[in-house]
Amino acid sequence: MSYLVLTRRSNEIINLSLKPGANEEQVLDQLFNGGINVRILKIQGDRVRIGIQAPTDISIMRQELLPF
C-alpha cells in the first residue's frame, strides 16, 4: 500500500487508475481485502487536505497533471 497526501479546492479532481502493466487480478484482490482508504486530514477555508492509501499498482494523480 502507498499513501499520498494532497490538498484540493472545490471542484478539483483526483484521478485513481490502474498503472500500466499492473496485475489486474492482484489489484482486485487487494481492493477486496483492503480497499482504498480516503482520510480527510484538514479543512481550511476553501481547501481540504486529503490522505489516500491505495495499493501500489493504483496511480493517484491530480487531474491537471494527466496528459489528456
mmCIF file as Biopython writes it, N, C-alpha, C and O atoms, coordinates in Angstrom:
data_model
#
loop_
_atom_site.group_PDB
_atom_site.id
_atom_site.type_symbol
_atom_site.label_atom_id
_atom_site.label_alt_id
_atom_site.label_comp_id
_atom_site.label_asym_id
_atom_site.label_entity_id
_atom_site.label_seq_id
_atom_site.pdbx_PDB_ins_code
_atom_site.Cartn_x
_atom_site.Cartn_y
_atom_site.Cartn_z
_atom_site.occupancy
_atom_site.B_iso_or_equiv
_atom_site.auth_seq_id
_atom_site.auth_asym_id
_atom_site.pdbx_PDB_model_num
ATOM 1   N N  . MET A ? 1  ? 0.836   -1.175 0.000   1.0 0.0 1  A 1 
ATOM 2   C CA . MET A ? 1  ? 0.000   0.000  0.000   1.0 0.0 1  A 1 
ATOM 3   C C  . MET A ? 1  ? 0.887   1.246  0.000   1.0 0.0 1  A 1 
ATOM 4   O O  . MET A ? 1  ? 1.932   1.292  0.648   1.0 0.0 1  A 1 
ATOM 5   N N  . SER A ? 2  ? 0.440   2.241  -0.738  1.0 0.0 2  A 1 
ATOM 6   C CA . SER A ? 2  ? 1.135   3.527  -0.746  1.0 0.0 2  A 1 
ATOM 7   C C  . SER A ? 2  ? 0.187   4.586  -0.192  1.0 0.0 2  A 1 
ATOM 8   O O  . SER A ? 2  ? -1.031  4.404  -0.183  1.0 0.0 2  A 1 
ATOM 9   N N  . TYR A ? 3  ? 0.754   5.681  0.262   1.0 0.0 3  A 1 
ATOM 10  C CA . TYR A ? 3  ? -0.026  6.738  0.893   1.0 0.0 3  A 1 
ATOM 11  C C  . TYR A ? 3  ? 0.381   8.069  0.285   1.0 0.0 3  A 1 
ATOM 12  O O  . TYR A ? 3  ? 1.570   8.358  0.148   1.0 0.0 3  A 1 
ATOM 13  N N  . LEU A ? 4  ? -0.595  8.870  -0.077  1.0 0.0 4  A 1 
ATOM 14  C CA . LEU A ? 4  ? -0.334  10.171 -0.679  1.0 0.0 4  A 1 
ATOM 15  C C  . LEU A ? 4  ? -1.244  11.201 -0.019  1.0 0.0 4  A 1 
ATOM 16  O O  . LEU A ? 4  ? -2.417  10.937 0.242   1.0 0.0 4  A 1 
ATOM 17  N N  . VAL A ? 5  ? -0.681  12.384 0.249   1.0 0.0 5  A 1 
ATOM 18  C CA . VAL A ? 5  ? -1.460  13.479 0.816   1.0 0.0 5  A 1 
ATOM 19  C C  . VAL A ? 5  ? -1.534  14.596 -0.222  1.0 0.0 5  A 1 
ATOM 20  O O  . VAL A ? 5  ? -0.513  15.027 -0.757  1.0 0.0 5  A 1 
ATOM 21  N N  . LEU A ? 6  ? -2.753  15.061 -0.501  1.0 0.0 6  A 1 
ATOM 22  C CA . LEU A ? 6  ? -2.993  16.122 -1.472  1.0 0.0 6  A 1 
ATOM 23  C C  . LEU A ? 6  ? -3.882  17.195 -0.863  1.0 0.0 6  A 1 
ATOM 24  O O  . LEU A ? 6  ? -4.689  16.917 0.024   1.0 0.0 6  A 1 
ATOM 25  N N  . THR A ? 7  ? -3.731  18.401 -1.337  1.0 0.0 7  A 1 
ATOM 26  C CA . THR A ? 7  ? -4.645  19.476 -0.976  1.0 0.0 7  A 1 
ATOM 27  C C  . THR A ? 7  ? -5.467  19.822 -2.216  1.0 0.0 7  A 1 
ATOM 28  O O  . THR A ? 7  ? -4.911  20.020 -3.297  1.0 0.0 7  A 1 
ATOM 29  N N  . ARG A ? 8  ? -6.772  19.894 -2.063  1.0 0.0 8  A 1 
ATOM 30  C CA . ARG A ? 8  ? -7.670  20.180 -3.181  1.0 0.0 8  A 1 
ATOM 31  C C  . ARG A ? 8  ? -8.613  21.304 -2.791  1.0 0.0 8  A 1 
ATOM 32  O O  . ARG A ? 8  ? -8.898  21.532 -1.616  1.0 0.0 8  A 1 
ATOM 33  N N  . ARG A ? 9  ? -9.082  21.989 -3.804  1.0 0.0 9  A 1 
ATOM 34  C CA . ARG A ? 9  ? -10.108 23.026 -3.641  1.0 0.0 9  A 1 
ATOM 35  C C  . ARG A ? 9  ? -11.403 22.508 -4.254  1.0 0.0 9  A 1 
ATOM 36  O O  . ARG A ? 9  ? -11.424 21.456 -4.894  1.0 0.0 9  A 1 
ATOM 37  N N  . SER A ? 10 ? -12.464 23.247 -4.052  1.0 0.0 10 A 1 
ATOM 38  C CA . SER A ? 10 ? -13.761 22.879 -4.586  1.0 0.0 10 A 1 
ATOM 39  C C  . SER A ? 10 ? -13.675 22.610 -6.091  1.0 0.0 10 A 1 
ATOM 40  O O  . SER A ? 10 ? -13.066 23.385 -6.828  1.0 0.0 10 A 1 
ATOM 41  N N  . ASN A ? 11 ? -14.275 21.530 -6.535  1.0 0.0 11 A 1 
ATOM 42  C CA . ASN A ? 11 ? -14.370 21.099 -7.937  1.0 0.0 11 A 1 
ATOM 43  C C  . ASN A ? 11 ? -13.064 20.593 -8.541  1.0 0.0 11 A 1 
ATOM 44  O O  . ASN A ? 11 ? -13.047 20.266 -9.727  1.0 0.0 11 A 1 
ATOM 45  N N  . GLU A ? 12 ? -11.973 20.512 -7.786  1.0 0.0 12 A 1 
ATOM 46  C CA . GLU A ? 12 ? -10.739 19.907 -8.307  1.0 0.0 12 A 1 
ATOM 47  C C  . GLU A ? 12 ? -10.858 18.395 -8.178  1.0 0.0 12 A 1 
ATOM 48  O O  . GLU A ? 12 ? -11.539 17.887 -7.287  1.0 0.0 12 A 1 
ATOM 49  N N  . ILE A ? 13 ? -10.190 17.687 -9.077  1.0 0.0 13 A 1 
ATOM 50  C CA . ILE A ? 13 ? -10.387 16.238 -9.205  1.0 0.0 13 A 1 
ATOM 51  C C  . ILE A ? 13 ? -9.107  15.477 -8.889  1.0 0.0 13 A 1 
ATOM 52  O O  . ILE A ? 13 ? -8.002  15.911 -9.216  1.0 0.0 13 A 1 
ATOM 53  N N  . ILE A ? 14 ? -9.290  14.326 -8.239  1.0 0.0 14 A 1 
ATOM 54  C CA . ILE A ? 14 ? -8.211  13.361 -8.026  1.0 0.0 14 A 1 
ATOM 55  C C  . ILE A ? 14 ? -8.567  12.138 -8.860  1.0 0.0 14 A 1 
ATOM 56  O O  . ILE A ? 14 ? -9.683  11.627 -8.768  1.0 0.0 14 A 1 
ATOM 57  N N  . ASN A ? 15 ? -7.629  11.669 -9.671  1.0 0.0 15 A 1 
ATOM 58  C CA . ASN A ? 15 ? -7.859  10.533 -10.556 1.0 0.0 15 A 1 
ATOM 59  C C  . ASN A ? 15 ? -7.155  9.303  -9.992  1.0 0.0 15 A 1 
ATOM 60  O O  . ASN A ? 15 ? -5.960  9.347  -9.698  1.0 0.0 15 A 1 
ATOM 61  N N  . LEU A ? 16 ? -7.897  8.203  -9.840  1.0 0.0 16 A 1 
ATOM 62  C CA . LEU A ? 16 ? -7.342  6.918  -9.424  1.0 0.0 16 A 1 
ATOM 63  C C  . LEU A ? 16 ? -7.454  5.977  -10.615 1.0 0.0 16 A 1 
ATOM 64  O O  . LEU A ? 16 ? -8.544  5.787  -11.155 1.0 0.0 16 A 1 
ATOM 65  N N  . SER A ? 17 ? -6.343  5.391  -11.023 1.0 0.0 17 A 1 
ATOM 66  C CA . SER A ? 17 ? -6.383  4.484  -12.168 1.0 0.0 17 A 1 
ATOM 67  C C  . SER A ? 17 ? -5.344  3.377  -11.992 1.0 0.0 17 A 1 
ATOM 68  O O  . SER A ? 17 ? -4.420  3.492  -11.186 1.0 0.0 17 A 1 
ATOM 69  N N  . LEU A ? 18 ? -5.512  2.330  -12.744 1.0 0.0 18 A 1 
ATOM 70  C CA . LEU A ? 18 ? -4.591  1.205  -12.717 1.0 0.0 18 A 1 
ATOM 71  C C  . LEU A ? 18 ? -3.323  1.571  -13.479 1.0 0.0 18 A 1 
ATOM 72  O O  . LEU A ? 18 ? -3.395  2.062  -14.605 1.0 0.0 18 A 1 
ATOM 73  N N  . LYS A ? 19 ? -2.169  1.336  -12.875 1.0 0.0 19 A 1 
ATOM 74  C CA . LYS A ? 19 ? -0.901  1.631  -13.553 1.0 0.0 19 A 1 
ATOM 75  C C  . LYS A ? 19 ? -0.698  0.667  -14.718 1.0 0.0 19 A 1 
ATOM 76  O O  . LYS A ? 19 ? -1.135  -0.481 -14.645 1.0 0.0 19 A 1 
ATOM 77  N N  . PRO A ? 20 ? -0.041  1.111  -15.793 1.0 0.0 20 A 1 
ATOM 78  C CA . PRO A ? 20 ? 0.231   0.219  -16.927 1.0 0.0 20 A 1 
ATOM 79  C C  . PRO A ? 20 ? 1.047   -0.993 -16.470 1.0 0.0 20 A 1 
ATOM 80  O O  . PRO A ? 20 ? 1.993   -0.862 -15.693 1.0 0.0 20 A 1 
ATOM 81  N N  . GLY A ? 21 ? 0.673   -2.151 -16.956 1.0 0.0 21 A 1 
ATOM 82  C CA . GLY A ? 21 ? 1.399   -3.377 -16.640 1.0 0.0 21 A 1 
ATOM 83  C C  . GLY A ? 21 ? 1.023   -3.995 -15.298 1.0 0.0 21 A 1 
ATOM 84  O O  . GLY A ? 21 ? 1.604   -5.005 -14.902 1.0 0.0 21 A 1 
ATOM 85  N N  . ALA A ? 22 ? 0.071   -3.409 -14.601 1.0 0.0 22 A 1 
ATOM 86  C CA . ALA A ? 22 ? -0.337  -3.931 -13.294 1.0 0.0 22 A 1 
ATOM 87  C C  . ALA A ? 22 ? -1.084  -5.250 -13.464 1.0 0.0 22 A 1 
ATOM 88  O O  . ALA A ? 22 ? -1.785  -5.457 -14.455 1.0 0.0 22 A 1 
ATOM 89  N N  . ASN A ? 23 ? -0.927  -6.126 -12.498 1.0 0.0 23 A 1 
ATOM 90  C CA . ASN A ? 23 ? -1.638  -7.398 -12.485 1.0 0.0 23 A 1 
ATOM 91  C C  . ASN A ? 23 ? -3.050  -7.140 -11.976 1.0 0.0 23 A 1 
ATOM 92  O O  . ASN A ? 23 ? -3.251  -6.917 -10.782 1.0 0.0 23 A 1 
ATOM 93  N N  . GLU A ? 24 ? -4.026  -7.168 -12.875 1.0 0.0 24 A 1 
ATOM 94  C CA . GLU A ? 24 ? -5.401  -6.805 -12.527 1.0 0.0 24 A 1 
ATOM 95  C C  . GLU A ? 24 ? -5.985  -7.705 -11.441 1.0 0.0 24 A 1 
ATOM 96  O O  . GLU A ? 24 ? -6.676  -7.221 -10.544 1.0 0.0 24 A 1 
ATOM 97  N N  . GLU A ? 25 ? -5.718  -9.004 -11.509 1.0 0.0 25 A 1 
ATOM 98  C CA . GLU A ? 25 ? -6.242  -9.927 -10.505 1.0 0.0 25 A 1 
ATOM 99  C C  . GLU A ? 25 ? -5.687  -9.602 -9.123  1.0 0.0 25 A 1 
ATOM 100 O O  . GLU A ? 25 ? -6.422  -9.610 -8.135  1.0 0.0 25 A 1 
ATOM 101 N N  . GLN A ? 26 ? -4.397  -9.318 -9.056  1.0 0.0 26 A 1 
ATOM 102 C CA . GLN A ? 26 ? -3.754  -8.994 -7.787  1.0 0.0 26 A 1 
ATOM 103 C C  . GLN A ? 26 ? -4.317  -7.692 -7.208  1.0 0.0 26 A 1 
ATOM 104 O O  . GLN A ? 26 ? -4.563  -7.598 -6.006  1.0 0.0 26 A 1 
ATOM 105 N N  . VAL A ? 27 ? -4.518  -6.692 -8.067  1.0 0.0 27 A 1 
ATOM 106 C CA . VAL A ? 27 ? -5.070  -5.417 -7.612  1.0 0.0 27 A 1 
ATOM 107 C C  . VAL A ? 27 ? -6.499  -5.608 -7.111  1.0 0.0 27 A 1 
ATOM 108 O O  . VAL A ? 27 ? -6.860  -5.060 -6.070  1.0 0.0 27 A 1 
ATOM 109 N N  . LEU A ? 28 ? -7.312  -6.369 -7.827  1.0 0.0 28 A 1 
ATOM 110 C CA . LEU A ? 28 ? -8.684  -6.632 -7.383  1.0 0.0 28 A 1 
ATOM 111 C C  . LEU A ? 28 ? -8.695  -7.325 -6.027  1.0 0.0 28 A 1 
ATOM 112 O O  . LEU A ? 28 ? -9.511  -6.995 -5.166  1.0 0.0 28 A 1 
ATOM 113 N N  . ASP A ? 29 ? -7.793  -8.281 -5.833  1.0 0.0 29 A 1 
ATOM 114 C CA . ASP A ? 29 ? -7.689  -8.965 -4.554  1.0 0.0 29 A 1 
ATOM 115 C C  . ASP A ? 29 ? -7.340  -7.969 -3.447  1.0 0.0 29 A 1 
ATOM 116 O O  . ASP A ? 29 ? -7.928  -8.011 -2.366  1.0 0.0 29 A 1 
ATOM 117 N N  . GLN A ? 30 ? -6.385  -7.072 -3.714  1.0 0.0 30 A 1 
ATOM 118 C CA . GLN A ? 30 ? -6.006  -6.061 -2.725  1.0 0.0 30 A 1 
ATOM 119 C C  . GLN A ? 30 ? -7.173  -5.120 -2.433  1.0 0.0 30 A 1 
ATOM 120 O O  . GLN A ? 30 ? -7.394  -4.738 -1.284  1.0 0.0 30 A 1 
ATOM 121 N N  . LEU A ? 31 ? -7.914  -4.750 -3.468  1.0 0.0 31 A 1 
ATOM 122 C CA . LEU A ? 31 ? -9.062  -3.860 -3.272  1.0 0.0 31 A 1 
ATOM 123 C C  . LEU A ? 31 ? -10.149 -4.521 -2.434  1.0 0.0 31 A 1 
ATOM 124 O O  . LEU A ? 31 ? -10.738 -3.882 -1.562  1.0 0.0 31 A 1 
ATOM 125 N N  . PHE A ? 32 ? -10.419 -5.803 -2.696  1.0 0.0 32 A 1 
ATOM 126 C CA . PHE A ? 32 ? -11.453 -6.505 -1.930  1.0 0.0 32 A 1 
ATOM 127 C C  . PHE A ? 32 ? -11.025 -6.721 -0.484  1.0 0.0 32 A 1 
ATOM 128 O O  . PHE A ? 32 ? -11.869 -6.729 0.412   1.0 0.0 32 A 1 
ATOM 129 N N  . ASN A ? 33 ? -9.732  -6.897 -0.242  1.0 0.0 33 A 1 
ATOM 130 C CA . ASN A ? 33 ? -9.259  -7.179 1.117   1.0 0.0 33 A 1 
ATOM 131 C C  . ASN A ? 33 ? -8.875  -5.935 1.910   1.0 0.0 33 A 1 
ATOM 132 O O  . ASN A ? 33 ? -8.958  -5.945 3.138   1.0 0.0 33 A 1 
ATOM 133 N N  . GLY A ? 34 ? -8.461  -4.878 1.247   1.0 0.0 34 A 1 
ATOM 134 C CA . GLY A ? 34 ? -8.040  -3.689 1.977   1.0 0.0 34 A 1 
ATOM 135 C C  . GLY A ? 34 ? -8.678  -2.419 1.473   1.0 0.0 34 A 1 
ATOM 136 O O  . GLY A ? 34 ? -8.792  -1.433 2.201   1.0 0.0 34 A 1 
ATOM 137 N N  . GLY A ? 35 ? -9.093  -2.449 0.223   1.0 0.0 35 A 1 
ATOM 138 C CA . GLY A ? 35 ? -9.743  -1.294 -0.368  1.0 0.0 35 A 1 
ATOM 139 C C  . GLY A ? 35 ? -8.826  -0.105 -0.547  1.0 0.0 35 A 1 
ATOM 140 O O  . GLY A ? 35 ? -7.603  -0.221 -0.474  1.0 0.0 35 A 1 
ATOM 141 N N  . ILE A ? 36 ? -9.432  1.021  -0.778  1.0 0.0 36 A 1 
ATOM 142 C CA . ILE A ? 36 ? -8.749  2.308  -0.865  1.0 0.0 36 A 1 
ATOM 143 C C  . ILE A ? 36 ? -9.301  3.147  0.275   1.0 0.0 36 A 1 
ATOM 144 O O  . ILE A ? 36 ? -10.514 3.310  0.409   1.0 0.0 36 A 1 
ATOM 145 N N  . ASN A ? 37 ? -8.413  3.674  1.087   1.0 0.0 37 A 1 
ATOM 146 C CA . ASN A ? 37 ? -8.823  4.488  2.227   1.0 0.0 37 A 1 
ATOM 147 C C  . ASN A ? 37 ? -8.578  5.956  1.925   1.0 0.0 37 A 1 
ATOM 148 O O  . ASN A ? 37 ? -7.490  6.347  1.504   1.0 0.0 37 A 1 
ATOM 149 N N  . VAL A ? 38 ? -9.610  6.761  2.146   1.0 0.0 38 A 1 
ATOM 150 C CA . VAL A ? 38 ? -9.514  8.205  1.961   1.0 0.0 38 A 1 
ATOM 151 C C  . VAL A ? 38 ? -9.790  8.849  3.311   1.0 0.0 38 A 1 
ATOM 152 O O  . VAL A ? 38 ? -10.825 8.600  3.929   1.0 0.0 38 A 1 
ATOM 153 N N  . ARG A ? 39 ? -8.859  9.674  3.760   1.0 0.0 39 A 1 
ATOM 154 C CA . ARG A ? 39 ? -8.993  10.325 5.061   1.0 0.0 39 A 1 
ATOM 155 C C  . ARG A ? 39 ? -8.952  11.842 4.871   1.0 0.0 39 A 1 
ATOM 156 O O  . ARG A ? 39 ? -8.051  12.368 4.218   1.0 0.0 39 A 1 
ATOM 157 N N  . ILE A ? 40 ? -9.920  12.532 5.440   1.0 0.0 40 A 1 
ATOM 158 C CA . ILE A ? 40 ? -9.911  13.993 5.435   1.0 0.0 40 A 1 
ATOM 159 C C  . ILE A ? 40 ? -9.023  14.420 6.602   1.0 0.0 40 A 1 
ATOM 160 O O  . ILE A ? 40 ? -9.350  14.171 7.763   1.0 0.0 40 A 1 
ATOM 161 N N  . LEU A ? 41 ? -7.904  15.062 6.290   1.0 0.0 41 A 1 
ATOM 162 C CA . LEU A ? 41 ? -6.927  15.423 7.302   1.0 0.0 41 A 1 
ATOM 163 C C  . LEU A ? 41 ? -7.151  16.819 7.868   1.0 0.0 41 A 1 
ATOM 164 O O  . LEU A ? 41 ? -6.916  17.066 9.051   1.0 0.0 41 A 1 
ATOM 165 N N  . LYS A ? 42 ? -7.611  17.736 7.005   1.0 0.0 42 A 1 
ATOM 166 C CA . LYS A ? 42 ? -7.768  19.113 7.454   1.0 0.0 42 A 1 
ATOM 167 C C  . LYS A ? 42 ? -8.673  19.860 6.481   1.0 0.0 42 A 1 
ATOM 168 O O  . LYS A ? 42 ? -8.603  19.658 5.269   1.0 0.0 42 A 1 
ATOM 169 N N  . ILE A ? 43 ? -9.514  20.714 7.023   1.0 0.0 43 A 1 
ATOM 170 C CA . ILE A ? 43 ? -10.329 21.606 6.207   1.0 0.0 43 A 1 
ATOM 171 C C  . ILE A ? 43 ? -9.996  23.020 6.649   1.0 0.0 43 A 1 
ATOM 172 O O  . ILE A ? 43 ? -10.102 23.366 7.826   1.0 0.0 43 A 1 
ATOM 173 N N  . GLN A ? 44 ? -9.591  23.825 5.682   1.0 0.0 44 A 1 
ATOM 174 C CA . GLN A ? 44 ? -9.228  25.209 5.991   1.0 0.0 44 A 1 
ATOM 175 C C  . GLN A ? 44 ? -9.737  26.100 4.862   1.0 0.0 44 A 1 
ATOM 176 O O  . GLN A ? 44 ? -9.228  26.052 3.742   1.0 0.0 44 A 1 
ATOM 177 N N  . GLY A ? 45 ? -10.742 26.907 5.168   1.0 0.0 45 A 1 
ATOM 178 C CA . GLY A ? 45 ? -11.321 27.779 4.147   1.0 0.0 45 A 1 
ATOM 179 C C  . GLY A ? 45 ? -11.886 26.956 3.005   1.0 0.0 45 A 1 
ATOM 180 O O  . GLY A ? 45 ? -12.726 26.083 3.220   1.0 0.0 45 A 1 
ATOM 181 N N  . ASP A ? 46 ? -11.425 27.235 1.778   1.0 0.0 46 A 1 
ATOM 182 C CA . ASP A ? 46 ? -11.911 26.514 0.600   1.0 0.0 46 A 1 
ATOM 183 C C  . ASP A ? 46 ? -11.002 25.346 0.218   1.0 0.0 46 A 1 
ATOM 184 O O  . ASP A ? 46 ? -11.116 24.813 -0.885  1.0 0.0 46 A 1 
ATOM 185 N N  . ARG A ? 47 ? -10.106 24.945 1.114   1.0 0.0 47 A 1 
ATOM 186 C CA . ARG A ? 47 ? -9.180  23.844 0.830   1.0 0.0 47 A 1 
ATOM 187 C C  . ARG A ? 47 ? -9.421  22.667 1.763   1.0 0.0 47 A 1 
ATOM 188 O O  . ARG A ? 47 ? -9.781  22.837 2.928   1.0 0.0 47 A 1 
ATOM 189 N N  . VAL A ? 48 ? -9.216  21.478 1.229   1.0 0.0 48 A 1 
ATOM 190 C CA . VAL A ? 48 ? -9.303  20.270 2.042   1.0 0.0 48 A 1 
ATOM 191 C C  . VAL A ? 48 ? -8.029  19.457 1.816   1.0 0.0 48 A 1 
ATOM 192 O O  . VAL A ? 48 ? -7.594  19.275 0.679   1.0 0.0 48 A 1 
ATOM 193 N N  . ARG A ? 49 ? -7.443  18.976 2.892   1.0 0.0 49 A 1 
ATOM 194 C CA . ARG A ? 49 ? -6.231  18.141 2.811   1.0 0.0 49 A 1 
ATOM 195 C C  . ARG A ? 49 ? -6.692  16.699 2.962   1.0 0.0 49 A 1 
ATOM 196 O O  . ARG A ? 49 ? -7.345  16.333 3.939   1.0 0.0 49 A 1 
ATOM 197 N N  . ILE A ? 50 ? -6.334  15.886 1.965   1.0 0.0 50 A 1 
ATOM 198 C CA . ILE A ? 50 ? -6.833  14.515 1.862   1.0 0.0 50 A 1 
ATOM 199 C C  . ILE A ? 50 ? -5.656  13.550 1.848   1.0 0.0 50 A 1 
ATOM 200 O O  . ILE A ? 50 ? -4.673  13.764 1.137   1.0 0.0 50 A 1 
ATOM 201 N N  . GLY A ? 51 ? -5.763  12.493 2.633   1.0 0.0 51 A 1 
ATOM 202 C CA . GLY A ? 51 ? -4.788  11.401 2.602   1.0 0.0 51 A 1 
ATOM 203 C C  . GLY A ? 51 ? -5.426  10.203 1.931   1.0 0.0 51 A 1 
ATOM 204 O O  . GLY A ? 51 ? -6.540  9.812  2.280   1.0 0.0 51 A 1 
ATOM 205 N N  . ILE A ? 52 ? -4.722  9.611  0.961   1.0 0.0 52 A 1 
ATOM 206 C CA . ILE A ? 52 ? -5.260  8.461  0.229   1.0 0.0 52 A 1 
ATOM 207 C C  . ILE A ? 52 ? -4.276  7.307  0.349   1.0 0.0 52 A 1 
ATOM 208 O O  . ILE A ? 52 ? -3.096  7.442  0.026   1.0 0.0 52 A 1 
ATOM 209 N N  . GLN A ? 53 ? -4.784  6.162  0.822   1.0 0.0 53 A 1 
ATOM 210 C CA . GLN A ? 53 ? -3.979  4.945  0.915   1.0 0.0 53 A 1 
ATOM 211 C C  . GLN A ? 53 ? -4.569  3.940  -0.077  1.0 0.0 53 A 1 
ATOM 212 O O  . GLN A ? 53 ? -5.755  3.615  -0.016  1.0 0.0 53 A 1 
ATOM 213 N N  . ALA A ? 54 ? -3.722  3.453  -0.991  1.0 0.0 54 A 1 
ATOM 214 C CA . ALA A ? 54 ? -4.187  2.551  -2.044  1.0 0.0 54 A 1 
ATOM 215 C C  . ALA A ? 54 ? -3.081  1.555  -2.383  1.0 0.0 54 A 1 
ATOM 216 O O  . ALA A ? 54 ? -1.915  1.790  -2.068  1.0 0.0 54 A 1 
ATOM 217 N N  . PRO A ? 55 ? -3.443  0.444  -3.022  1.0 0.0 55 A 1 
ATOM 218 C CA . PRO A ? 55 ? -2.425  -0.499 -3.475  1.0 0.0 55 A 1 
ATOM 219 C C  . PRO A ? 55 ? -1.409  0.209  -4.386  1.0 0.0 55 A 1 
ATOM 220 O O  . PRO A ? 55 ? -1.757  1.163  -5.081  1.0 0.0 55 A 1 
ATOM 221 N N  . THR A ? 56 ? -0.172  -0.253 -4.380  1.0 0.0 56 A 1 
ATOM 222 C CA . THR A ? 56 ? 0.891   0.403  -5.143  1.0 0.0 56 A 1 
ATOM 223 C C  . THR A ? 56 ? 0.639   0.383  -6.650  1.0 0.0 56 A 1 
ATOM 224 O O  . THR A ? 56 ? 1.200   1.203  -7.376  1.0 0.0 56 A 1 
ATOM 225 N N  . ASP A ? 57 ? -0.191  -0.536 -7.128  1.0 0.0 57 A 1 
ATOM 226 C CA . ASP A ? 57 ? -0.494  -0.585 -8.565  1.0 0.0 57 A 1 
ATOM 227 C C  . ASP A ? 57 ? -1.603  0.379  -8.974  1.0 0.0 57 A 1 
ATOM 228 O O  . ASP A ? 57 ? -2.000  0.404  -10.139 1.0 0.0 57 A 1 
ATOM 229 N N  . ILE A ? 58 ? -2.105  1.173  -8.031  1.0 0.0 58 A 1 
ATOM 230 C CA . ILE A ? 58 ? -3.098  2.203  -8.323  1.0 0.0 58 A 1 
ATOM 231 C C  . ILE A ? 58 ? -2.372  3.541  -8.383  1.0 0.0 58 A 1 
ATOM 232 O O  . ILE A ? 58 ? -1.673  3.918  -7.443  1.0 0.0 58 A 1 
ATOM 233 N N  . SER A ? 59 ? -2.537  4.244  -9.476  1.0 0.0 59 A 1 
ATOM 234 C CA . SER A ? 59 ? -1.948  5.569  -9.653  1.0 0.0 59 A 1 
ATOM 235 C C  . SER A ? 59 ? -2.909  6.613  -9.098  1.0 0.0 59 A 1 
ATOM 236 O O  . SER A ? 59 ? -4.102  6.591  -9.400  1.0 0.0 59 A 1 
ATOM 237 N N  . ILE A ? 60 ? -2.382  7.533  -8.280  1.0 0.0 60 A 1 
ATOM 238 C CA . ILE A ? 60 ? -3.183  8.618  -7.709  1.0 0.0 60 A 1 
ATOM 239 C C  . ILE A ? 60 ? -2.615  9.924  -8.261  1.0 0.0 60 A 1 
ATOM 240 O O  . ILE A ? 60 ? -1.473  10.280 -7.972  1.0 0.0 60 A 1 
ATOM 241 N N  . MET A ? 61 ? -3.406  10.627 -9.045  1.0 0.0 61 A 1 
ATOM 242 C CA . MET A ? 61 ? -2.913  11.838 -9.717  1.0 0.0 61 A 1 
ATOM 243 C C  . MET A ? 61 ? -3.921  12.975 -9.609  1.0 0.0 61 A 1 
ATOM 244 O O  . MET A ? 61 ? -5.134  12.762 -9.611  1.0 0.0 61 A 1 
ATOM 245 N N  . ARG A ? 62 ? -3.385  14.189 -9.515  1.0 0.0 62 A 1 
ATOM 246 C CA . ARG A ? 62 ? -4.247  15.363 -9.673  1.0 0.0 62 A 1 
ATOM 247 C C  . ARG A ? 62 ? -4.616  15.431 -11.154 1.0 0.0 62 A 1 
ATOM 248 O O  . ARG A ? 62 ? -3.763  15.213 -12.015 1.0 0.0 62 A 1 
ATOM 249 N N  . GLN A ? 63 ? -5.861  15.727 -11.451 1.0 0.0 63 A 1 
ATOM 250 C CA . GLN A ? 63 ? -6.315  15.703 -12.838 1.0 0.0 63 A 1 
ATOM 251 C C  . GLN A ? 63 ? -5.502  16.636 -13.742 1.0 0.0 63 A 1 
ATOM 252 O O  . GLN A ? 63 ? -5.264  16.313 -14.906 1.0 0.0 63 A 1 
ATOM 253 N N  . GLU A ? 64 ? -5.079  17.781 -13.221 1.0 0.0 64 A 1 
ATOM 254 C CA . GLU A ? 64 ? -4.347  18.724 -14.063 1.0 0.0 64 A 1 
ATOM 255 C C  . GLU A ? 64 ? -2.976  18.204 -14.497 1.0 0.0 64 A 1 
ATOM 256 O O  . GLU A ? 64 ? -2.350  18.791 -15.381 1.0 0.0 64 A 1 
ATOM 257 N N  . LEU A ? 65 ? -2.501  17.119 -13.893 1.0 0.0 65 A 1 
ATOM 258 C CA . LEU A ? 65 ? -1.217  16.524 -14.285 1.0 0.0 65 A 1 
ATOM 259 C C  . LEU A ? 65 ? -1.350  15.424 -15.336 1.0 0.0 65 A 1 
ATOM 260 O O  . LEU A ? 65 ? -0.352  14.935 -15.867 1.0 0.0 65 A 1 
ATOM 261 N N  . LEU A ? 66 ? -2.590  15.041 -15.630 1.0 0.0 66 A 1 
ATOM 262 C CA . LEU A ? 66 ? -2.801  13.973 -16.616 1.0 0.0 66 A 1 
ATOM 263 C C  . LEU A ? 66 ? -2.532  14.507 -18.025 1.0 0.0 66 A 1 
ATOM 264 O O  . LEU A ? 66 ? -2.752  15.687 -18.297 1.0 0.0 66 A 1 
ATOM 265 N N  . PRO A ? 67 ? -2.057  13.635 -18.917 1.0 0.0 67 A 1 
ATOM 266 C CA . PRO A ? 67 ? -1.673  14.074 -20.256 1.0 0.0 67 A 1 
ATOM 267 C C  . PRO A ? 67 ? -2.827  14.402 -21.194 1.0 0.0 67 A 1 
ATOM 268 O O  . PRO A ? 67 ? -2.588  14.951 -22.270 1.0 0.0 67 A 1 
ATOM 269 N N  . PHE A ? 68 ? -4.050  14.094 -20.837 1.0 0.0 68 A 1 
ATOM 270 C CA . PHE A ? 68 ? -5.178  14.349 -21.743 1.0 0.0 68 A 1 
ATOM 271 C C  . PHE A ? 68 ? -6.069  15.431 -21.257 1.0 0.0 68 A 1 
ATOM 272 O O  . PHE A ? 68 ? -7.059  15.757 -21.912 1.0 0.0 68 A 1 
#
